[in-house]
Amino acid sequence: GRDQKDTGNIIRYNLILDSVGMISTPDGRIVTPYFTWGIYLDDYSSGTTVYGNIVARTVNGGICVHGGRNNTFENNIFVDASVEQIRLQPRDEFMKGNRFVRNIVVYSNPQAALIFSWDRRTDRFTEWDHNLYFLRGGDVANARTPLGTLRDWRQAGFDAHSLTTDPLFVSPERDDYRLRAESPARKLGFQPIPVERIGAKGWRE
């Protein structure tokens, strides 16, 4: 990432659960959960496509973008991060040209942010739309974003065609995040993730 060049890397069809992290204190105690993501594009990582992944129960979000540009996050499912669901860490002027489209974000903690960023600039992403957001037992329209609430975020031009409703997973309590036939996410163009092929064995067949 520190080369600041588009890599062409692809992160696709992964199931990432319970990435909780840990740290040790000077006196040797282990503290967990601590400061983790499911997918972390660090140090200007650019030109990466993150497609068709399922990430559940992380700490600081299903994804983190740290200063990179021209990255695409599409057709992923992010569930129940405890602090924020999506974390953006702009470092300087370099972070531009990113896209966040046709993703599903579901969470349960009303105190958690939906989208966290180090700044309020609106030019870090060229497209952020056709997503589905759902806060179980709460009003996701009041969820925190870099510009205030999700309502404020949408008034700034983001998520104009996105939905705020239950995506209707098959059995989320069993980590089965396939979509039911009547899922509203299908109307956004979300494509079924081939969960039967996740893992090394499935892709060798």
MIDOSE-1310 file (N, C-alpha, C; in nm, 2 decimals, decimal comma, always signed):
residues 205
grdq	+0,08/-0,12/+0,00/+0,00/+0,00/+0,00/+0,08/+0,13/+0,00; +0,20/+0,13/+0,06/+0,28/+0,25/+0,07/+0,34/+0,29/-0,06; +0,33/+0,20/-0,16/+0,38/+0,24/-0,30/+0,28/+0,33/-0,36; +0,16/+0,34/-0,31/+0,05/+0,43/-0,36/+0,02/+0,40/-0,50
kdtg	+0,01/+0,27/-0,54/-0,02/+0,23/-0,67/-0,14/+0,13/-0,67; -0,22/+0,14/-0,77/-0,33/+0,04/-0,78/-0,27/-0,10/-0,80; -0,32/-0,19/-0,72/-0,27/-0,33/-0,72/-0,34/-0,43/-0,81; -0,47/-0,40/-0,82/-0,55/-0,51/-0,89/-0,59/-0,62/-0,80
niir	-0,56/-0,61/-0,67/-0,59/-0,72/-0,58/-0,74/-0,74/-0,57; -0,78/-0,87/-0,55/-0,92/-0,90/-0,53/-0,94/-0,98/-0,40; -1,03/-0,94/-0,31/-1,06/-1,01/-0,19/-1,20/-1,06/-0,21; -1,22/-1,19/-0,23/-1,36/-1,24/-0,28/-1,39/-1,37/-0,21
ynli	-1,52/-1,37/-0,17/-1,58/-1,50/-0,12/-1,51/-1,55/+0,00; -1,51/-1,47/+0,11/-1,46/-1,51/+0,23/-1,57/-1,50/+0,34; -1,56/-1,59/+0,44/-1,65/-1,59/+0,55/-1,56/-1,56/+0,67; -1,58/-1,44/+0,73/-1,49/-1,39/+0,84/-1,58/-1,36/+0,96
ldsv	-1,56/-1,45/+1,07/-1,64/-1,44/+1,18/-1,56/-1,41/+1,31; -1,61/-1,33/+1,40/-1,56/-1,31/+1,54/-1,41/-1,28/+1,54; -1,37/-1,18/+1,45/-1,24/-1,12/+1,46/-1,23/-1,02/+1,56; -1,21/-1,06/+1,69/-1,22/-0,97/+1,80/-1,09/-0,90/+1,85
gmis	-0,98/-0,96/+1,81/-0,85/-0,89/+1,85/-0,82/-0,89/+1,99; -0,69/-0,86/+2,02/-0,65/-0,85/+2,16/-0,52/-0,77/+2,17; -0,49/-0,72/+2,29/-0,37/-0,65/+2,32/-0,33/-0,69/+2,47; -0,20/-0,68/+2,49/-0,15/-0,71/+2,63/-0,11/-0,58/+2,69
tpdg	-0,14/-0,56/+2,82/-0,10/-0,45/+2,89/+0,04/-0,46/+2,95; +0,11/-0,35/+2,99/+0,24/-0,36/+3,04/+0,26/-0,46/+3,16; +0,15/-0,48/+3,23/+0,16/-0,58/+3,34/+0,12/-0,72/+3,30; +0,10/-0,74/+3,17/+0,08/-0,88/+3,12/-0,06/-0,92/+3,11
rivt	-0,16/-0,84/+3,13/-0,30/-0,88/+3,12/-0,34/-0,87/+2,97; -0,42/-0,96/+2,93/-0,48/-0,97/+2,79/-0,61/-0,90/+2,79; -0,62/-0,80/+2,70/-0,75/-0,72/+2,68/-0,81/-0,76/+2,55; -0,93/-0,81/+2,55/-1,01/-0,85/+2,43/-1,16/-0,83/+2,46
pyft	-1,24/-0,78/+2,36/-1,20/-0,75/+2,22/-1,13/-0,62/+2,21; -1,05/-0,60/+2,10/-0,97/-0,48/+2,08/-0,95/-0,45/+1,94; -1,00/-0,34/+1,88/-0,95/-0,27/+1,77/-0,92/-0,36/+1,64; -1,02/-0,43/+1,59/-1,00/-0,51/+1,47/-1,11/-0,49/+1,37
wgiy	-1,08/-0,53/+1,25/-1,18/-0,53/+1,14/-1,18/-0,66/+1,08; -1,27/-0,68/+0,99/-1,27/-0,81/+0,91/-1,18/-0,80/+0,79; -1,19/-0,69/+0,72/-1,10/-0,66/+0,60/-1,04/-0,52/+0,62; -0,91/-0,52/+0,61/-0,84/-0,39/+0,64/-0,75/-0,36/+0,53
lddy	-0,78/-0,25/+0,46/-0,69/-0,20/+0,35/-0,60/-0,09/+0,41; -0,48/-0,13/+0,45/-0,39/-0,04/+0,53/-0,30/+0,04/+0,44; -0,25/+0,15/+0,49/-0,14/+0,23/+0,43/-0,15/+0,25/+0,28; -0,25/+0,32/+0,24/-0,27/+0,36/+0,10/-0,30/+0,25/+0,01
ssgt	-0,34/+0,13/+0,06/-0,38/+0,02/-0,03/-0,48/+0,07/-0,13; -0,45/+0,05/-0,26/-0,54/+0,11/-0,36/-0,56/+0,00/-0,47; -0,67/+0,03/-0,55/-0,70/-0,05/-0,66/-0,75/-0,19/-0,62; -0,80/-0,21/-0,50/-0,85/-0,34/-0,46/-1,00/-0,36/-0,47
tvyg	-1,04/-0,47/-0,52/-1,18/-0,50/-0,52/-1,22/-0,60/-0,41; -1,31/-0,56/-0,33/-1,36/-0,64/-0,22/-1,50/-0,68/-0,25; -1,52/-0,81/-0,29/-1,65/-0,85/-0,35/-1,70/-0,98/-0,29; -1,82/-0,99/-0,25/-1,89/-1,11/-0,21/-1,84/-1,17/-0,08
niva	-1,80/-1,09/+0,01/-1,75/-1,14/+0,14/-1,86/-1,13/+0,25; -1,85/-1,21/+0,35/-1,94/-1,21/+0,46/-1,86/-1,19/+0,59; -1,88/-1,08/+0,66/-1,80/-1,04/+0,78/-1,90/-1,02/+0,89; -1,88/-1,09/+1,00/-1,97/-1,07/+1,12/-1,89/-1,07/+1,25
rtvn	-1,94/-0,98/+1,34/-1,90/-0,97/+1,48/-1,75/-0,93/+1,49; -1,72/-0,81/+1,43/-1,58/-0,76/+1,45/-1,60/-0,64/+1,55; -1,49/-0,56/+1,57/-1,49/-0,46/+1,67/-1,51/-0,32/+1,60; -1,41/-0,28/+1,52/-1,42/-0,14/+1,46/-1,46/-0,15/+1,31
ggic	-1,56/-0,24/+1,29/-1,61/-0,24/+1,15/-1,58/-0,37/+1,07; -1,67/-0,39/+0,97/-1,64/-0,50/+0,88/-1,53/-0,47/+0,79; -1,51/-0,34/+0,76/-1,40/-0,30/+0,67/-1,34/-0,17/+0,73; -1,21/-0,15/+0,69/-1,14/-0,02/+0,72/-1,06/+0,01/+0,60
vhgg	-1,08/+0,14/+0,56/-1,00/+0,19/+0,45/-0,90/+0,30/+0,50; -0,77/+0,27/+0,49/-0,68/+0,36/+0,55/-0,60/+0,44/+0,44; -0,66/+0,54/+0,39/-0,59/+0,63/+0,30/-0,58/+0,59/+0,16; -0,64/+0,48/+0,12/-0,63/+0,43/-0,02/-0,73/+0,49/-0,12
rnnt	-0,70/+0,47/-0,25/-0,79/+0,52/-0,35/-0,83/+0,41/-0,45; -0,93/+0,44/-0,52/-0,98/+0,35/-0,63/-1,01/+0,20/-0,59; -1,05/+0,19/-0,46/-1,10/+0,06/-0,41/-1,25/+0,05/-0,43; -1,29/-0,07/-0,46/-1,44/-0,10/-0,47/-1,48/-0,20/-0,37
fenn	-1,59/-0,17/-0,30/-1,65/-0,26/-0,20/-1,79/-0,29/-0,25; -1,81/-0,41/-0,30/-1,94/-0,44/-0,37/-1,99/-0,57/-0,33; -2,12/-0,58/-0,31/-2,19/-0,71/-0,29/-2,14/-0,79/-0,16; -2,10/-0,71/-0,06/-2,06/-0,78/+0,07/-2,17/-0,77/+0,17
ifvd	-2,16/-0,85/+0,27/-2,25/-0,85/+0,39/-2,16/-0,82/+0,52; -2,20/-0,72/+0,59/-2,13/-0,68/+0,71/-2,24/-0,68/+0,83; -2,20/-0,76/+0,93/-2,30/-0,78/+1,04/-2,24/-0,76/+1,18; -2,31/-0,68/+1,26/-2,28/-0,67/+1,40/-2,14/-0,64/+1,45
asve	-2,08/-0,54/+1,39/-1,96/-0,48/+1,45/-2,00/-0,40/+1,57; -1,91/-0,40/+1,67/-1,96/-0,35/+1,80/-1,94/-0,20/+1,81; -1,84/-0,14/+1,75/-1,81/+0,01/+1,76/-1,86/+0,09/+1,65; -1,83/+0,05/+1,52/-1,88/+0,11/+1,40/-1,88/+0,00/+1,30
qirl	-1,97/+0,02/+1,20/-1,98/-0,09/+1,10/-1,88/-0,07/+0,98; -1,85/+0,05/+0,95/-1,76/+0,09/+0,84/-1,66/+0,20/+0,90; -1,53/+0,18/+0,88/-1,44/+0,27/+0,93/-1,35/+0,33/+0,81; -1,35/+0,46/+0,80/-1,27/+0,53/+0,70/-1,16/+0,61/+0,77
qprd	-1,04/+0,59/+0,73/-0,92/+0,66/+0,79/-0,84/+0,74/+0,68; -0,90/+0,85/+0,64/-0,82/+0,93/+0,54/-0,69/+0,98/+0,60; -0,58/+0,98/+0,52/-0,45/+1,02/+0,57/-0,42/+1,16/+0,52; -0,46/+1,19/+0,39/-0,43/+1,31/+0,33/-0,51/+1,33/+0,20
efmk	-0,47/+1,40/+0,10/-0,55/+1,42/-0,02/-0,56/+1,30/-0,11; -0,47/+1,20/-0,08/-0,46/+1,08/-0,17/-0,59/+1,00/-0,18; -0,67/+1,00/-0,07/-0,78/+0,90/-0,06/-0,90/+0,96/-0,14; -0,91/+0,91/-0,26/-1,02/+0,94/-0,35/-1,06/+0,83/-0,44
gnrf	-1,17/+0,84/-0,51/-1,21/+0,74/-0,62/-1,26/+0,61/-0,57; -1,29/+0,59/-0,44/-1,34/+0,47/-0,39/-1,49/+0,45/-0,41; -1,54/+0,33/-0,41/-1,68/+0,30/-0,43/-1,73/+0,20/-0,33; -1,85/+0,23/-0,28/-1,92/+0,14/-0,18/-2,06/+0,12/-0,23
vrni	-2,08/+0,00/-0,30/-2,21/-0,02/-0,37/-2,27/-0,16/-0,35; -2,40/-0,17/-0,34/-2,47/-0,29/-0,33/-2,42/-0,38/-0,21; -2,40/-0,32/-0,10/-2,36/-0,39/+0,02/-2,47/-0,40/+0,12; -2,47/-0,50/+0,21/-2,57/-0,51/+0,31/-2,50/-0,49/+0,45
vvys	-2,56/-0,40/+0,53/-2,50/-0,37/+0,66/-2,61/-0,39/+0,77; -2,59/-0,48/+0,86/-2,69/-0,51/+0,96/-2,63/-0,51/+1,10; -2,69/-0,44/+1,19/-2,63/-0,45/+1,33/-2,74/-0,43/+1,43; -2,70/-0,45/+1,56/-2,79/-0,45/+1,67/-2,77/-0,35/+1,78
npqa	-2,65/-0,29/+1,78/-2,62/-0,20/+1,89/-2,65/-0,06/+1,85; -2,75/+0,01/+1,90/-2,79/+0,15/+1,86/-2,68/+0,25/+1,89; -2,59/+0,22/+1,98/-2,48/+0,31/+2,02/-2,36/+0,30/+1,92; -2,36/+0,20/+1,84/-2,25/+0,19/+1,74/-2,28/+0,28/+1,62
alif	-2,17/+0,33/+1,56/-2,18/+0,42/+1,44/-2,21/+0,33/+1,32; -2,28/+0,38/+1,22/-2,29/+0,31/+1,10/-2,17/+0,33/+1,01; -2,12/+0,46/+1,00/-2,00/+0,49/+0,92/-1,92/+0,59/+1,01; -1,79/+0,55/+1,03/-1,70/+0,64/+1,10/-1,60/+0,69/+1,01
swdr	-1,56/+0,82/+1,02/-1,45/+0,87/+0,94/-1,37/+0,97/+1,02; -1,24/+0,98/+0,99/-1,15/+1,08/+1,05/-1,18/+1,22/+1,01; -1,25/+1,24/+0,90/-1,29/+1,37/+0,86/-1,43/+1,37/+0,80; -1,48/+1,49/+0,76/-1,61/+1,51/+0,71/-1,61/+1,53/+0,56
rtdr	-1,50/+1,52/+0,49/-1,50/+1,54/+0,35/-1,58/+1,44/+0,27; -1,64/+1,49/+0,16/-1,74/+1,41/+0,09/-1,68/+1,36/-0,05; -1,55/+1,39/-0,07/-1,49/+1,35/-0,20/-1,40/+1,22/-0,19; -1,41/+1,15/-0,08/-1,33/+1,03/-0,06/-1,38/+0,92/-0,15
ftew	-1,51/+0,92/-0,17/-1,58/+0,81/-0,25/-1,65/+0,88/-0,37; -1,63/+0,82/-0,49/-1,70/+0,87/-0,60/-1,84/+0,81/-0,61; -1,87/+0,70/-0,55/-2,00/+0,64/-0,55/-2,02/+0,57/-0,42; -2,14/+0,59/-0,36/-2,18/+0,52/-0,23/-2,33/+0,51/-0,24
dhnl	-2,38/+0,40/-0,29/-2,52/+0,39/-0,32/-2,57/+0,24/-0,34; -2,70/+0,23/-0,35/-2,76/+0,10/-0,37/-2,73/+0,00/-0,26; -2,71/+0,05/-0,14/-2,68/-0,04/-0,03/-2,81/-0,07/+0,05; -2,80/-0,16/+0,15/-2,92/-0,19/+0,24/-2,86/-0,18/+0,38
yflr	-2,93/-0,10/+0,46/-2,89/-0,09/+0,60/-3,01/-0,13/+0,69; -2,98/-0,20/+0,80/-3,08/-0,24/+0,90/-3,02/-0,24/+1,04; -3,09/-0,16/+1,13/-3,06/-0,16/+1,27/-3,17/-0,24/+1,34; -3,14/-0,36/+1,39/-3,24/-0,44/+1,46/-3,30/-0,37/+1,58
ggdv	-3,42/-0,35/+1,58/-3,49/-0,29/+1,70/-3,47/-0,14/+1,71; -3,42/-0,07/+1,60/-3,40/+0,07/+1,61/-3,43/+0,13/+1,47; -3,41/+0,27/+1,47/-3,43/+0,34/+1,35/-3,29/+0,38/+1,29; -3,26/+0,31/+1,18/-3,12/+0,33/+1,12/-3,11/+0,47/+1,06
anar	-3,22/+0,54/+1,04/-3,22/+0,67/+0,99/-3,14/+0,77/+1,08; -3,14/+0,73/+1,21/-3,07/+0,82/+1,31/-2,93/+0,77/+1,33; -2,88/+0,67/+1,26/-2,75/+0,61/+1,28/-2,64/+0,72/+1,25; -2,53/+0,71/+1,31/-2,42/+0,81/+1,30/-2,34/+0,78/+1,17
tplg	-2,31/+0,89/+1,10/-2,22/+0,89/+0,99/-2,13/+1,01/+1,00; -2,03/+1,02/+0,91/-1,94/+1,14/+0,92/-2,00/+1,27/+0,90; -2,13/+1,28/+0,85/-2,20/+1,40/+0,83/-2,31/+1,43/+0,93; -2,32/+1,34/+1,03/-2,43/+1,35/+1,12/-2,51/+1,22/+1,12
tlrd	-2,64/+1,22/+1,10/-2,72/+1,10/+1,09/-2,72/+1,05/+0,95; -2,78/+0,93/+0,93/-2,79/+0,88/+0,80/-2,88/+0,97/+0,71; -2,97/+1,04/+0,77/-3,05/+1,13/+0,70/-2,97/+1,24/+0,64; -2,87/+1,29/+0,72/-2,78/+1,40/+0,68/-2,69/+1,35/+0,56
wrqa	-2,65/+1,22/+0,58/-2,56/+1,16/+0,48/-2,63/+1,15/+0,35; -2,76/+1,11/+0,35/-2,83/+1,10/+0,23/-2,86/+1,24/+0,16; -2,88/+1,34/+0,25/-2,91/+1,47/+0,19/-2,78/+1,53/+0,12; -2,67/+1,47/+0,16/-2,54/+1,52/+0,09/-2,52/+1,44/-0,04
gfda	-2,61/+1,35/-0,07/-2,60/+1,29/-0,20/-2,56/+1,14/-0,20; -2,53/+1,09/-0,08/-2,49/+0,95/-0,07/-2,62/+0,86/-0,05; -2,61/+0,74/-0,09/-2,72/+0,64/-0,07/-2,86/+0,68/-0,11; -2,86/+0,75/-0,23/-2,99/+0,81/-0,28/-3,09/+0,69/-0,31
hslt	-3,03/+0,58/-0,35/-3,12/+0,47/-0,39/-3,11/+0,35/-0,29; -3,05/+0,37/-0,18/-3,03/+0,26/-0,08/-3,16/+0,24/+0,00; -3,17/+0,12/+0,06/-3,29/+0,09/+0,14/-3,25/+0,07/+0,29; -3,35/+0,10/+0,37/-3,33/+0,08/+0,52/-3,44/-0,02/+0,57
tdpl	-3,41/-0,14/+0,56/-3,51/-0,25/+0,59/-3,44/-0,38/+0,62; -3,51/-0,47/+0,67/-3,46/-0,61/+0,70/-3,42/-0,68/+0,57; -3,30/-0,73/+0,55/-3,26/-0,79/+0,43/-3,32/-0,93/+0,42; -3,37/-0,99/+0,53/-3,43/-1,12/+0,53/-3,33/-1,23/+0,50
fvsp	-3,23/-1,24/+0,59/-3,14/-1,36/+0,58/-3,21/-1,49/+0,61; -3,16/-1,60/+0,56/-3,22/-1,73/+0,58/-3,23/-1,76/+0,73; -3,11/-1,76/+0,80/-3,10/-1,80/+0,94/-2,98/-1,73/+1,00; -2,99/-1,60/+1,03/-2,87/-1,53/+1,08/-2,82/-1,58/+1,22
erdd	-2,91/-1,63/+1,30/-2,86/-1,68/+1,43/-2,77/-1,80/+1,41; -2,77/-1,86/+1,29/-2,68/-1,97/+1,26/-2,57/-1,93/+1,16; -2,55/-1,80/+1,15/-2,46/-1,74/+1,05/-2,49/-1,79/+0,91; -2,61/-1,81/+0,88/-2,66/-1,84/+0,74/-2,71/-1,71/+0,68
yrlr	-2,63/-1,64/+0,61/-2,66/-1,51/+0,56/-2,70/-1,51/+0,41; -2,75/-1,63/+0,37/-2,81/-1,63/+0,24/-2,94/-1,55/+0,24; -2,98/-1,50/+0,13/-3,10/-1,42/+0,12/-3,22/-1,50/+0,09; -3,33/-1,47/+0,15/-3,46/-1,54/+0,12/-3,50/-1,49/-0,02
aesp	-3,59/-1,56/-0,08/-3,63/-1,52/-0,22/-3,70/-1,39/-0,22; -3,76/-1,35/-0,11/-3,83/-1,22/-0,11/-3,75/-1,10/-0,06; -3,62/-1,13/-0,04/-3,53/-1,02/+0,02/-3,53/-0,90/-0,07; -3,55/-0,78/+0,00/-3,55/-0,65/-0,08/-3,41/-0,62/-0,14
arkl	-3,30/-0,68/-0,08/-3,17/-0,66/-0,14/-3,16/-0,70/-0,28; -3,24/-0,79/-0,32/-3,23/-0,84/-0,46/-3,28/-0,72/-0,56; -3,36/-0,64/-0,51/-3,41/-0,52/-0,59/-3,30/-0,42/-0,62; -3,19/-0,43/-0,54/-3,08/-0,34/-0,55/-2,97/-0,40/-0,64
gfqp	-2,99/-0,52/-0,69/-2,90/-0,58/-0,77/-2,80/-0,67/-0,70; -2,82/-0,69/-0,57/-2,73/-0,77/-0,49/-2,74/-0,92/-0,54; -2,62/-0,97/-0,57/-2,61/-1,11/-0,62/-2,58/-1,21/-0,51; -2,65/-1,33/-0,52/-2,62/-1,43/-0,41/-2,48/-1,46/-0,40
ipve	-2,43/-1,47/-0,28/-2,29/-1,51/-0,25/-2,28/-1,66/-0,25; -2,20/-1,73/-0,33/-2,19/-1,87/-0,33/-2,12/-1,93/-0,21; -2,20/-1,93/-0,10/-2,14/-1,97/+0,03/-2,09/-2,12/+0,03; -2,15/-2,20/-0,06/-2,11/-2,34/-0,07/-1,96/-2,35/-0,12
riga	-1,91/-2,25/-0,18/-1,78/-2,25/-0,24/-1,68/-2,17/-0,16; -1,72/-2,12/-0,04/-1,63/-2,04/+0,04/-1,53/-2,14/+0,10; -1,40/-2,10/+0,10/-1,30/-2,19/+0,16/-1,22/-2,26/+0,05; -1,10/-2,31/+0,09/-1,01/-2,36/-0,01/-1,07/-2,49/-0,08
kgwr	-1,14/-2,57/-0,01/-1,19/-2,69/-0,07/-1,29/-2,66/-0,18; -1,38/-2,57/-0,15/-1,48/-2,53/-0,25/-1,42/-2,48/-0,38; -1,31/-2,40/-0,37/-1,26/-2,35/-0,50/-1,17/-2,44/-0,57; -1,13/-2,55/-0,51/-1,05/-2,65/-0,58/-1,14/-2,75/-0,66
e	-1,27/-2,75/-0,63/-1,36/-2,85/-0,70/-1,40/-2,79/-0,83
